């Protein structure tokens, strides 16, 4: 499989990258390349110019802020998994990053690339939803902040403009909330057939629940019916709430699973993920 012809440019800074993206119609930024290059080989993506942003050191930092953790767009999955700030303040993010693909993928793939690619079967878009993360972009008009709930628009489609870059992700600290990420896959390196991320706060009854779904539609989804059923309820009501996990979802049928099987998996895995999150509440 050979990609269509393209030009290749290396960006030395964010400003240089934006200049290169704006100079040619159809230019595309590349960070680790694990999402873009396979699509180019299949000719699903045909950028006129590939702008390599992978060497911009300013985008490869993790910072502990007052109430959130800031993660640079070029932070790789392996660094998310091992970073002590992430492990302490937003452990769900580090745990999920450690499940992405295989070792080669985790050492090249970046959080910004995963979010910009917006694969509904990807791990980190759904994690960003469950954590109520904010995605900070920069373009010719400056920076803007987009809530994860507003960022993912459809299959491989986001609110990111063609001449914008993701520069960092702001992730609220989870504090004493319980968390879990469970995904069903045929092999350890496969995309999730279905995955569920859960963040739960409970003090006797369940005070807050955020549940997001992987590969249950053309974009990552919040399981709002489950969240509504859990909120204010008792811990023994998890099974009934999880039975609503596929409400409003539009799962695909493909060689890996039928839509009906995915609906079944979503209900089963949601119960498992929420109970696991509850077991971690502090």
Buried (B, 14 or more C-beta within 10 A) or exposed (E): EEBEEBEEBBBEBBEBBBBBBBEBEEBBBBBBBBBBBEBBEEEEBEBEBBBBBBEBEEBBEBEBEEEBBBBBBBBBBBBBBEBEBBBEBBBBBBBBBBBBBEEEBBBBBBBBBBBBBBBBBBBBBBBBBBBBBBBBBBBEEEEEEBBBBEBBEEEBEBBBEEBBBBBBBBBBBBEEBBBBBBBBBEEEEBBBBBBBBBBBBBEEEBBEBBBBBBBBBBBBBBBEBBBBBBBEBEBEBBEEBBBBBBBBBEBBEEEBBEBEBBBBBBBBBBBBBBBBBBEBBE
